[in-house]
Amino acid sequence: MLNNIQAVNNALMFEMERDPSVIVMGEDVGKEGGVFRATTGLQEKFGRERVVDTPLSENGIIGTAIGLAINGMKPICEVQFSGFVYAGYEELASHASRMRQRSLGRFTVPMVVRMPYGGGVKALEHHSESYETIFLHDPGLKVVAPSTPADLKGLLISSIRDPDPVIFLEHIRLYRAHREEVPDGDYTVPLGEAKVALPGNDLTIVAWGAMVNVSLEAAKTLQEGGVNAEVLDLRTLKPLDKAAILNSVKKTGRLVIVEEAHRILGFGSEISAIVSEEAILHLKGPVIRVSGYDIRFPLYKLEDKYLPDPERVVAAAKEVMQY
């Protein structure tokens, strides 16, 4: 039985034992074991050359990792919080994501950028943002956002083995939220496959990360009122499992999208557009988005008012069920 933080450690330990080209690098990942202790024990086992404590420089971490990846290594970078990644975003957008196209396929960048994201733990400014959209907009990056320990391990191992750069989003609130059985050893979950977290026939709720649990709580409340909601955990945001979304919506005829990010240009907008373009004749009512608000993530006194909660999801579901 592992929680999410233990699943991260388990995946890293397994891949580093299996493949000597895998290295871990980032601020405090070695001696301290990471700010959340996700890399505890790795430096003791594999040494300082494979678990590297870097200077406080996100552009240095990511830029160095790109060079290593091009030259045969498989670096796993840890950015302590997603709100700190912007100094290194130029390296991702200008180099990591373009190398395959720039070199006409001669070079790839097999690297993973792990980063905690999201709210719910009353953290300081820059520690709670949910800005996955900026990575989704870049054609050369893959984006993963698991919710459960088993999925996290399987998706992280798949990401490490992927030939292209992967942004691996780990929700802070889920790190120690719950435990579940996680397969030992070589266990992978394919990128680009969503999972039905709860089957249903009346309504589809699409979510990822911490919003999956919020949606499952809402679905329980809806069940008490006679509404059977299907909760779809995307797991991977890019590549996106469009077929899973469309198949569920065609079955239920109704869609609520739950995301923690800002409403304007959140990923929910893209999902809504896909359904409108490819399944509009199956819809019985409008697509409704439940999201964060279009403000900076607030300090902790207002955090609970900002984040989507089960009550807001239930209200959205009841609204669309009226059609």
N, C-alpha and C positions, 0 to 999 in steps of 0.2 A: 504494500500500500504506500503510494508516494503522493506528495503534493506537487504543485507545479515547479517549485524551486528545486525540489529533489529530482524531478523529471529532467530538468535542464542539466543538472550535474551528471545524472545517469547517462544521458545522451552524449555529452561531451567526453566523459570518461570512456565510454565504449568506442567512440570514433577515434579518439586519440590512441587508444590501444590497438585498434584495427589498422589505422593508416598513419604512418609516421610523418606524412606531409601536412597533417592537420596541426595547426598551432592556435593558441588563444592569446589575444592581446587586448589591452585596455587599461584604464586607470584602476589600480588597486585589485586587479584580478588575481594576482599571484599570492603574495604574502598575506594579504587580508582576506582573500577568497571572494572578492567582489563586495559591493556595498550591500547586496542582498544575500551574500554567501552562496551564490550560484556556482562559483568556481572553487569552492572549498576543497582542498586536498589535491588539486590538479598540479600545482607547482611542486609540491612535495613528491608526487609520483613521477612527473615527467621532466622536471627541471626548469631552470630559468630560461633556457633557450627555446622552449616550446610553450611556456606560459609566461608571457612577457608583461611586466609592469611598465606601462608607458608614461611619458610626461602628460600633463594635463593639456592635451591638444587634439581635439577631434579631427581637425584636418590632417594633422600628422599621423594619427592612428589609421584613418581611412586611406589616406594617400599611400602610406607605407604598405598597407594590406593589398592595395591594387597592384603595386609593383611585385610583391611576393606572389600574388595569385597568377600574374602573367608568366612568372618564372617557375611555375610548377608547384607552389605551395597551396594549401587550402586554409587561409586565415579566417578565424572567427573573431570579429571585433566586438567588444562590448562598449556601447555608449551608455554611461551610467543612467541617464534619463533621456527620453526622446527629445525633450526640450533643449538639450545641449547639442543636438546633431547639426544644427544649421551651419556651424563653422566648417563642418565636413561635407555639407550637402553639395558644394561646388565640385568636390572630388567625385562624388557619386554621379551627379548629373553630367559633368563634362568629360569624365573619363571611364569610370566603372561601367556605366550603362551603355557607353558608345563603342567600347573596344571591339566587340564582335563585328559590328557593322564597319567600324573604321578600318579594321584589318581584313575585311572581306572574309571573315570566318577563320583566319589563321590563328587568332588569339581569343581566348575567353578569359573571364575573370571569375573563377570559382571561389567566391568569398561570401561570408554571412555577416551581416551587421545586426547583432542582437541589441535590443533596447527596451527597457521597461517604459510603459506608457500608461496614460489614463489616470482618472481620479478615483476618489473613494477612500483615501488614507490620510486626508488632511495634511498634505505635503505643502511645501513652499512654492513660490512662483517658479515657473519653468519645469516643474516636476510632475505636472498632472495633465499636460496637453494630450490631445488625441488628433494628431495631424496626419493620419495615414494617407489622406488625399494627395499630398504633395509628392509622395513616392509613387502612387498609383498613376499619376499623370505622366511619369517618365517611361517611355516605351521599353527601356532596357532593363528595368528592375522588376523583380518578382517580390510579392508582398504576402507574408503569412501572418495570421493572427489567431492562434489556437485558444481554446477555452478550457480544455480538460488536460490533466496530466498525461494520459495515454496518447492523446492526439499531439500534445506538445513534444513528447519524446519522438514519436514517429515522424512528425513533420520537421523537427530540427535535424534529425539524421538525414532525411531526404534533402533538406536544404543544403547541408554540408556537402552532400554528394552531387548536387546540381552543378552544372558547368557554368552557370551565370550568377550574377550577384543577387542575393536574396536579403530583403529587409525582414527581419524576424521580430515581430512585435509581441512582447510579453506583458500582459496586463498586471500592473502592480497589485491591484486588489485581489487577483486570483492566485498570487504566489503561494499563499498558505491558507487559502479559503477552504479547500476540501481535499480529501485523499481518495484515490481509487486504485484498483489493480492496474499495474503497468507491466506489459510483457518484458521479460528479461531479454538481454542479448540483442541480436540483430533484428530490430523491429522498425518498420517504416510505414508511413502513411503517405500516399502519393499527393504531390502538389496538384491543386486544381480540382479536388473532389470535395464537395460539400457533404454534410451529414445530417440526416433527419434526427434531431435530438428528441423530438416528440411527434408521433404521427397524429394527423387529424384530417378532417374533411371539410370544415366550415370556413376556415380562415388560415392564411399563411402568414407567419411572422418570420421575417428574415433578420438575422442578427449575427454578430461575431464578437469575440472577446468577452468582456464582462457582461455585455448586453444579452448574451445567451442565457445566463442565469436569471437576469431580470425578466426576460421573455418567458422563461419556464415558470417563474413564479406567477406571472400574469396569466399564463395558460391554465394554471391550476385554479385560479379565481374564475376564469371564464368557464371552465369545466363545471364548476358548481352552479353556474347559470345556464348550463345546457349548450354551451358553445365549445365545439371541439377544434381547438387551434392546432395547426401543425407548426412546429418550431424548426426552422432550418438554420443550422450552424454552418456558415460559409467556410470557416477554417482557413481557406486560402482566398485572398482578395484578388490577387493576380498571379497566375491565371485564374479566372473566375469560372465557376461551374454554372454557366448560364442555363444548361439543360435542366439542372436540378431546380433552379428557381422557376423556370417556365413550366416544368412538369407539375410542380406543386401548385402554382397559380392556376393552371388550366384545370386542375382537380378541384380547387376550393373556390375559385372565382373572386377571391378577395385577398388583399395584400397590405400588411403593415410592416414597415421597415424601421428597425430600432438601431440607432447608432449614437455613440457618445459625442461625436465630433460636432462642430458647428453645422447649422442647417444649410447655409449657403455653400454650394459646391461640395457638400459632404458626399460620401460614396453612395448614400441613399438616393441622391439625385440621379446617378448613373443607373442604378438598379431600376428605379422608377421609369427612366427613359427606355431601358431595354424591354421592360414589360409592356410599356405603352406601344412600342414599335412592333413587338413580336407576339403579343398575346392580348391585345386590347379587346378583341371580340369575345374573350373568355371572362372579362372582368364584369362583375355585377355591381361594382361601386368604385369610387376613386381610390387610388393608391394614397395611403396616409403615411407620413414620416413622423417618427418620434425621435427627437434629437436633442443635443445640447443647444444652447442659445448663441446668437451671433454677438458674443462679447468675449473678452479675454476670460480664461478660466478664473473664476473668483477665488479669493482667499477662503480659508477653511470655514468661516462662519456661514458662508452662503453656498458652500460646495454641494450640500445635499439638495438644495433648491435648483441647482444647475443640472445635475445629472438626471437622466431619464430614470424613472422608477416604475415598478409594476403598476401603480395606479394610473400613470399616464398612458401606459401601454393598453391597459384594460379600457380606458376611456376611448382611445383611438379604435380599438377593436369593436367596441359597442357602436361607435359612430358608423363604421363601414358596414356593420351587420344590419344597419337600418335600411340599407338599399336593397 
